[in-house]
């Protein structure tokens, strides 16, 4: 019996708590997900110039991303092949040469070894001299429209195939700025004391908003009532009244599932001055048409499995999930904005981003504490360990796109559509289907070993 | 006023502010700010550099207007925020208070701060610390905070942070 059971034909969707707490499962996730396939690394425009570099992670490994003198980007393990010292300990910068601080082995910005200190007098054998002394590159590195992904294993589909139809969702996001998107200076990193999949789920979870964030919604509504135009902090979530009511009319929402674990949840929002894109609505309408313009004003969260989330409503966040242990996760957050935004819109965007997405803001802390509370009892085993929270919207699940998806030119594997009260739980199914596909067999072997040990004992 | 008395006045205000925050005399705390006060905690751009333009770069908190701080006070008391219940217990120390400059309009004060935080929910303890930079202004009701910039030196957050823990 697996730890995640999804059989939508039989209306079964359940997850066992053990996946959030078991160290052996965590190891499998590291091996088969984070260190076993494509993960998000960063944006090319974070290292725009020759010799720019930045540090990031893939799984437990620190990765050095560098742009060489010809403008090509490479990704390497941030460790000297000599005796393993950390090559680079600044998060970002520009350097033609990286000199290992321990014994001065030197590497250029394409990762090639350019010198070994005292080579001539070193008594090196032929065998040593024949070894490759370059930095170790990661197995695969590809870019989708300026978004970098890497894999530590080479046996993966091409990035285009891995993203699949979810790439259309990325396209939609990129289209909000004619010149593309950028990450604003200043990023915030925090940890929470719970499993990484609690954050994975939360971004595909509309159901929690009115319960976890009533203070944020109330503050937003009060500001709207007072017509607080100072600093562009205008009516956030102007339809909060609608969201909070039991019966809402005419406002659509739902979820899309894609192959390979990606998912979108979305809710229709009005086109209002509360949105930083409002000033360009005519330009967007002309360039993208009505349906895609409306989409940009909707609230929508995209998860590219397993580690990156683009959450977009009245500001946009790009957040990266880094699991540290079963009960500890690090989040790195960036404010994502269209290039070429007006100063007023940018200011409005920043205030809204800070209010909603910051761990020092009015909403994210409540998510964090909710996760930590869940984690406490995710050690519950047996039959009682099965969770019930993956079934909302199952009755509405249908294959292929809904009208909204068709209108914006996306063909998801499945859709769920309702009004903004739906807040379904079907986005999670996409993530966990991929989880089962990639580590289901290994989990089964683990469980089988346990069963045999139990019988033997 | 003499240099010494300006220094004393600033020191008293900063000490009183810390007491009001920690003892949860938050209405009194809000009153220490001018109505249009700026409250700003920048984010870090890299290991050495804070963001310095809140209109173009991310801040951890950036508010114009005391009313924004009032919203956080309301949220903390509302019983509707799971992160705010139970509240963290906090103890600020403010030290190394130096009046950088002053004129008839304003007094610019810099200080060091640390805030010991005890989180009753998890029994975790943490210390946040950094620098404060204030602009104090005279008003008919006395000297008040026209601007407070909080530099958080240990910005990698292991637990939630709010106005009372910085």
Interface residues (C-beta under 8 A of the other chain):
Chain A: X90 X91 X92 X184 X185 X186 X187 X188 X189 X190 X191 X193 X212 X214 X215 X218 X219 X222 X230 X231 X334 X335 X343 X346 X347 X350 X351 X353 X354 X358 X359 X360 X361 X362 X365 X366 X368 X369 X370 X372 X373
Chain B: X41 X42 X43 X44 X45 X46 X47 X51 X54 X55 X56 X57 X58 X59 X60 X61 X62 X64 X65 X71 X72 X74 X75 X78 X80 X81 X82 X83 X84 X121 X122 X155 X156 X157 X158 X160 X161 X162
